Amino acid sequence: MCLAISAKYGDVPSVDIVVWSELPTGAGLGSSAAYAVCLAAALLTVCGAISCPLQEGESTARWTEEELTLINSWAFRGEQVIHGNPSGVDNAVGTWGGALRYQAGKITPLKRVPTLRILLTNTKVPRSTKVLVAGVKEKILKFPAIMNPVLDSIDAISQECQSVLEAMPANPSPEHYPVLEEFFDINQHHLNVLGVGHPSLDRLCQVTASHSLHSKLTGAGGGGCGITLLPPDTSPLAVEAAKQDLCACGFECWETKIGAPGVTLHSCCSLSARVLHALAQS
């Protein structure tokens, strides 16, 4: 990426690149895409292909839509180096943030979606996306009359979920969350039917259900990670109890958010002491 950007936009100056991340690798969380997006943004900025949007006195800033499109295109090329034939979804989310719709290869960022609190749980069960995708394809070819309606239902869930998410900012009603929780449950059952579930993910769902929380797998399945929706009225005690029970299963658990901004330029003063310390130690 560095050589290609230099060839196209002029030499990238001599720089030190320090990478620090809390994302576990190989867990289906898009860690490679996050790396590719940040690297593309940094290289394009230092060689002058895109502006430096950070003004004096600002702690963070984002690039223009046109510049984000350029960042995304180079990040996708980075993903191709890493994965060969990526969908482009992960780098698009890393670039624009929020939520997006992916259908038939077309990626459309969604406007005005809420930020949702979740528990992100890594079962630490390794899996191969390639093997899982091949297994799903085999099932569809073997039982098309059974499997195609399942895929149609998953598509319908995605569309209904999009409608709910887009309605939430204008009408932040607590009634939206039970609907999303039902979508989580139905989707998880469908994914098990497709063959991408795993006993560790079933255990994750059982543990969180005991705390009246709803979960589903994320990524390719077959292990990897799951997400648990945390409605606004979820008590801190319930969240902490769920985290403790998940960790007791040997899982790793974080509380985080979906729908945050994408790639952002930060001033040094905006970084936490913990991050600055980690970067200084690198």
Kinemage of the C-alpha trace (Angstrom):
@kinemage 1
@onewidth
@group {chain A} dominant
@subgroup {mainchain}
@vectorlist {calphas} color= white
{ca met a 1} P 0.000 0.000 0.000
{ca cys a 2} L 2.820 2.390 0.887
{ca leu a 3} L 4.616 1.784 -2.412
{ca ala a 4} L 1.419 2.023 -4.466
{ca ile a 5} L 0.313 5.277 -2.828
{ca ser a 6} L 3.816 6.709 -3.304
{ca ala a 7} L 3.773 5.787 -6.990
{ca lys a 8} L 0.381 7.418 -7.540
{ca tyr a 9} L 0.486 10.544 -5.367
{ca gly a 10} L 4.150 11.258 -4.779
{ca asp a 11} L 6.637 9.884 -2.308
{ca val a 12} L 5.382 9.149 1.183
{ca pro a 13} L 7.823 10.906 3.551
{ca ser a 14} L 9.900 8.899 5.970
{ca val a 15} L 7.577 8.065 8.849
{ca asp a 16} L 7.334 5.800 11.869
{ca ile a 17} L 4.035 3.880 11.999
{ca val a 18} L 2.986 2.589 15.397
{ca val a 19} L -0.089 0.359 15.621
{ca trp a 20} L -2.013 -0.251 18.829
{ca ser a 21} L -5.291 -2.157 18.999
{ca glu a 22} L -7.636 -3.803 21.463
{ca leu a 23} L -9.309 -5.874 18.725
{ca pro a 24} L -8.508 -9.599 18.900
{ca thr a 25} L -7.242 -10.893 15.556
{ca gly a 26} L -8.862 -13.787 13.695
{ca ala a 27} L -12.119 -13.437 15.641
{ca gly a 28} L -14.347 -12.059 12.889
{ca leu a 29} L -14.270 -8.469 14.182
{ca gly a 30} L -12.665 -6.835 11.154
{ca ser a 31} L -9.302 -6.173 12.799
{ca ser a 32} L -7.479 -6.382 9.459
{ca ala a 33} L -9.903 -3.894 7.898
{ca ala a 34} L -9.503 -1.484 10.827
{ca tyr a 35} L -5.749 -1.669 10.309
{ca ala a 36} L -6.041 -1.195 6.526
{ca val a 37} L -8.366 1.819 6.888
{ca cys a 38} L -6.145 3.578 9.433
{ca leu a 39} L -3.013 2.855 7.404
{ca ala a 40} L -4.608 4.127 4.183
{ca ala a 41} L -5.830 7.313 5.893
{ca ala a 42} L -2.410 7.951 7.432
{ca leu a 43} L -0.436 7.385 4.219
{ca leu a 44} L -2.822 9.411 2.067
{ca thr a 45} L -2.658 12.267 4.568
{ca val a 46} L 1.132 12.437 4.912
{ca cys a 47} L 1.666 12.378 1.121
{ca gly a 48} L -0.964 15.094 0.587
{ca ala a 49} L -3.464 13.042 -1.406
{ca ile a 50} L -6.116 14.055 1.138
{ca ser a 51} L -6.272 17.031 3.475
{ca cys a 52} L -5.387 17.140 7.150
{ca pro a 53} L -8.855 17.995 8.510
{ca leu a 54} L -7.757 18.706 12.075
{ca gln a 55} L -7.890 22.427 12.860
{ca glu a 56} L -6.044 24.101 15.710
{ca gly a 57} L -7.874 23.557 19.001
{ca glu a 58} L -9.887 20.564 17.727
{ca ser a 59} L -9.510 17.179 19.400
{ca thr a 60} L -10.886 15.091 16.501
{ca ala a 61} L -11.869 15.611 12.882
{ca arg a 62} L -13.088 13.576 9.905
{ca trp a 63} L -12.416 13.809 6.206
{ca thr a 64} L -14.852 14.858 3.457
{ca glu a 65} L -17.092 12.289 1.766
{ca glu a 66} L -14.872 12.325 -1.318
{ca glu a 67} L -11.760 11.776 0.780
{ca leu a 68} L -13.423 8.965 2.751
{ca thr a 69} L -14.254 7.268 -0.559
{ca leu a 70} L -10.561 7.420 -1.496
{ca ile a 71} L -9.520 6.058 1.901
{ca asn a 72} L -12.008 3.205 1.521
{ca ser a 73} L -10.760 2.289 -1.965
{ca trp a 74} L -7.174 1.950 -0.732
{ca ala a 75} L -8.253 0.102 2.413
{ca phe a 76} L -10.101 -2.376 0.195
{ca arg a 77} L -6.890 -2.982 -1.737
{ca gly a 78} L -5.180 -3.659 1.575
{ca glu a 79} L -7.906 -6.162 2.442
{ca gln a 80} L -7.351 -7.866 -0.914
{ca val a 81} L -3.685 -8.339 -0.003
{ca ile a 82} L -4.699 -9.897 3.321
{ca his a 83} L -7.779 -11.925 2.313
{ca gly a 84} L -7.693 -12.308 -1.472
{ca asn a 85} L -11.391 -11.800 -2.201
{ca pro a 86} L -13.020 -9.718 0.572
{ca ser a 87} L -16.598 -8.403 0.371
{ca gly a 88} L -15.564 -4.835 1.172
{ca val a 89} L -18.009 -4.638 4.079
{ca asp a 90} L -15.433 -4.461 6.872
{ca asn a 91} L -13.350 -1.676 5.351
{ca ala a 92} L -16.532 0.277 4.466
{ca val a 93} L -17.721 0.113 8.093
{ca gly a 94} L -14.258 1.113 9.292
{ca thr a 95} L -14.278 4.089 6.921
{ca trp a 96} L -17.793 5.478 7.360
{ca gly a 97} L -18.794 3.986 10.719
{ca gly a 98} L -22.448 3.740 11.701
{ca ala a 99} L -24.265 0.948 9.886
{ca leu a 100} L -24.486 -0.089 6.262
{ca arg a 101} L -26.557 -2.264 3.982
{ca tyr a 102} L -24.845 -4.929 1.906
{ca gln a 103} L -26.865 -6.577 -0.852
{ca ala a 104} L -25.706 -8.266 -4.056
{ca gly a 105} L -22.268 -6.690 -3.692
{ca lys a 106} L -23.620 -3.158 -3.266
{ca ile a 107} L -22.726 -1.297 -0.067
{ca thr a 108} L -24.952 1.568 1.096
{ca pro a 109} L -24.184 3.465 4.339
{ca leu a 110} L -27.366 4.007 6.374
{ca lys a 111} L -28.195 7.503 7.560
{ca arg a 112} L -29.374 8.433 11.041
{ca val a 113} L -28.927 5.171 12.893
{ca pro a 114} L -28.688 5.055 16.696
{ca thr a 115} L -25.673 4.040 18.729
{ca leu a 116} L -26.468 0.714 20.400
{ca arg a 117} L -24.805 -0.644 23.543
{ca ile a 118} L -23.671 -4.247 23.276
{ca leu a 119} L -21.616 -6.864 25.002
{ca leu a 120} L -19.049 -8.296 22.612
{ca thr a 121} L -17.964 -11.795 23.592
{ca asn a 122} L -15.111 -13.792 22.101
{ca thr a 123} L -15.661 -17.524 22.606
{ca lys a 124} L -11.990 -18.064 21.658
{ca val a 125} L -13.089 -20.978 19.448
{ca pro a 126} L -11.087 -20.770 16.197
{ca arg a 127} L -12.939 -21.171 12.925
{ca ser a 128} L -12.368 -20.989 9.179
{ca thr a 129} L -14.639 -18.631 7.243
{ca lys a 130} L -13.773 -20.490 4.041
{ca val a 131} L -14.869 -23.864 5.476
{ca leu a 132} L -18.069 -22.418 6.965
{ca val a 133} L -19.074 -20.700 3.721
{ca ala a 134} L -18.425 -23.920 1.794
{ca gly a 135} L -20.639 -25.821 4.249
{ca val a 136} L -23.515 -23.371 3.802
{ca lys a 137} L -23.205 -23.593 0.015
{ca glu a 138} L -23.295 -27.390 0.192
{ca lys a 139} L -26.497 -27.322 2.270
{ca ile a 140} L -28.181 -24.927 -0.144
{ca leu a 141} L -27.294 -27.112 -3.123
{ca lys a 142} L -28.426 -30.270 -1.293
{ca phe a 143} L -31.700 -28.904 0.140
{ca pro a 144} L -32.663 -25.841 -1.935
{ca ala a 145} L -36.374 -26.035 -1.137
{ca ile a 146} L -35.556 -25.941 2.587
{ca met a 147} L -32.567 -23.624 2.722
{ca asn a 148} L -33.632 -20.889 0.284
{ca pro a 149} L -36.670 -19.906 2.423
{ca val a 150} L -34.297 -19.637 5.410
{ca leu a 151} L -32.107 -17.232 3.441
{ca asp a 152} L -35.193 -15.268 2.381
{ca ser a 153} L -36.227 -14.989 6.037
{ca ile a 154} L -32.750 -13.763 7.037
{ca asp a 155} L -32.995 -11.138 4.291
{ca ala a 156} L -36.411 -10.077 5.613
{ca ile a 157} L -34.968 -9.758 9.134
{ca ser a 158} L -32.207 -7.503 7.790
{ca gln a 159} L -34.705 -5.267 6.012
{ca glu a 160} L -37.014 -5.042 9.025
{ca cys a 161} L -34.024 -4.327 11.277
{ca gln a 162} L -32.956 -1.513 8.953
{ca ser a 163} L -36.425 0.016 9.172
{ca val a 164} L -36.368 -0.094 12.977
{ca leu a 165} L -32.852 1.369 13.235
{ca glu a 166} L -33.675 4.232 10.880
{ca ala a 167} L -36.864 5.008 12.818
{ca met a 168} L -35.163 5.083 16.229
{ca pro a 169} L -33.350 8.486 16.076
{ca ala a 170} L -36.556 10.359 15.155
{ca asn a 171} L -38.689 8.374 17.580
{ca pro a 172} L -36.500 6.965 20.385
{ca ser a 173} L -39.167 4.735 21.858
{ca pro a 174} L -38.215 1.914 24.268
{ca glu a 175} L -40.621 -0.280 22.286
{ca his a 176} L -37.980 -0.617 19.554
{ca tyr a 177} L -35.653 -2.708 21.699
{ca pro a 178} L -37.968 -5.721 22.240
{ca val a 179} L -38.374 -5.875 18.453
{ca leu a 180} L -34.593 -5.887 17.948
{ca glu a 181} L -34.266 -8.575 20.621
{ca glu a 182} L -36.748 -10.775 18.745
{ca phe a 183} L -34.775 -10.226 15.542
{ca phe a 184} L -31.612 -11.345 17.392
{ca asp a 185} L -33.306 -14.563 18.552
{ca ile a 186} L -34.871 -15.446 15.187
{ca asn a 187} L -31.670 -14.670 13.298
{ca gln a 188} L -29.595 -16.820 15.631
{ca his a 189} L -31.941 -19.795 15.124
{ca his a 190} L -31.740 -19.352 11.334
{ca leu a 191} L -27.951 -19.225 11.445
{ca asn a 192} L -27.931 -22.497 13.383
{ca val a 193} L -30.119 -24.020 10.651
{ca leu a 194} L -27.560 -22.868 8.051
{ca gly a 195} L -24.882 -24.761 9.986
{ca val a 196} L -22.750 -21.842 11.191
{ca gly a 197} L -23.641 -22.177 14.860
{ca his a 198} L -21.453 -23.782 17.525
{ca pro a 199} L -21.981 -25.156 21.054
{ca ser a 200} L -19.909 -22.273 22.439
{ca leu a 201} L -22.296 -19.774 20.822
{ca asp a 202} L -25.292 -21.704 22.139
{ca arg a 203} L -23.737 -21.482 25.595
{ca leu a 204} L -23.207 -17.740 25.165
{ca cys a 205} L -26.890 -17.275 24.280
{ca gln a 206} L -28.002 -19.412 27.222
{ca val a 207} L -25.859 -17.473 29.713
{ca thr a 208} L -27.096 -14.069 28.575
{ca ala a 209} L -30.703 -15.305 28.383
{ca ser a 210} L -30.463 -16.181 32.076
{ca his a 211} L -29.973 -12.435 32.620
{ca ser a 212} L -32.878 -11.547 30.279
{ca leu a 213} L -30.488 -10.467 27.536
{ca his a 214} L -30.557 -11.511 23.868
{ca ser a 215} L -27.531 -12.569 21.818
{ca lys a 216} L -26.505 -13.790 18.391
{ca leu a 217} L -23.301 -14.735 16.618
{ca thr a 218} L -21.402 -12.165 14.610
{ca gly a 219} L -18.933 -12.761 11.808
{ca ala a 220} L -18.696 -16.143 10.127
{ca gly a 221} L -19.916 -18.155 13.123
{ca gly a 222} L -18.600 -21.609 13.991
{ca gly a 223} L -17.157 -20.107 17.178
{ca gly a 224} L -15.606 -16.661 17.062
{ca cys a 225} L -17.689 -13.876 18.571
{ca gly a 226} L -21.244 -13.096 19.612
{ca ile a 227} L -23.006 -9.834 20.422
{ca thr a 228} L -25.538 -9.157 23.159
{ca leu a 229} L -27.932 -6.211 22.935
{ca leu a 230} L -28.033 -3.954 26.017
{ca pro a 231} L -31.237 -1.866 26.046
{ca pro a 232} L -31.009 1.508 27.849
{ca asp a 233} L -32.940 0.199 30.861
{ca thr a 234} L -30.507 -2.688 31.445
{ca ser a 235} L -29.205 -2.393 34.994
{ca pro a 236} L -25.426 -2.176 35.535
{ca leu a 237} L -25.730 -5.114 37.945
{ca ala a 238} L -27.272 -7.311 35.226
{ca val a 239} L -24.517 -6.367 32.782
{ca glu a 240} L -21.788 -7.095 35.318
{ca ala a 241} L -23.370 -10.416 36.307
{ca ala a 242} L -23.621 -11.466 32.644
{ca lys a 243} L -19.988 -10.524 32.033
{ca gln a 244} L -18.847 -12.540 35.053
{ca asp a 245} L -20.823 -15.613 33.945
{ca leu a 246} L -19.462 -15.336 30.394
{ca cys a 247} L -15.893 -15.033 31.670
{ca ala a 248} L -16.505 -18.067 33.894
{ca cys a 249} L -17.164 -20.014 30.666
{ca gly a 250} L -13.674 -19.124 29.477
{ca phe a 251} L -14.902 -16.371 27.168
{ca glu a 252} L -13.521 -12.847 26.822
{ca cys a 253} L -16.045 -10.045 27.137
{ca trp a 254} L -16.176 -6.280 26.514
{ca glu a 255} L -18.900 -3.669 26.698
{ca thr a 256} L -18.860 -1.466 23.600
{ca lys a 257} L -21.114 0.284 21.067
{ca ile a 258} L -22.373 -0.230 17.527
{ca gly a 259} L -22.869 2.795 15.303
{ca ala a 260} L -19.823 4.839 16.293
{ca pro a 261} L -18.091 7.129 13.768
{ca gly a 262} L -15.646 5.665 11.261
{ca val a 263} L -12.003 6.562 10.709
{ca thr a 264} L -11.134 9.739 12.594
{ca leu a 265} L -8.044 11.904 12.978
{ca his a 266} L -7.219 12.559 16.641
{ca ser a 267} L -4.969 15.124 18.228
{ca cys a 268} L -2.540 13.783 20.809
{ca cys a 269} L -4.375 15.635 23.584
{ca ser a 270} L -7.591 13.726 22.794
{ca leu a 271} L -6.015 10.313 23.451
{ca ser a 272} L -6.370 8.691 26.841
{ca ala a 273} L -3.328 8.223 29.049
{ca arg a 274} L -3.650 4.460 28.599
{ca val a 275} L -3.442 4.744 24.812
{ca leu a 276} L -0.523 7.188 24.938
{ca his a 277} L 1.310 4.832 27.297
{ca ala a 278} L 0.713 1.858 24.978
{ca leu a 279} L 1.972 3.812 21.976
{ca ala a 280} L 5.024 5.023 23.881
{ca gln a 281} L 5.893 1.443 24.834
{ca ser a 282} L 5.750 0.244 21.205
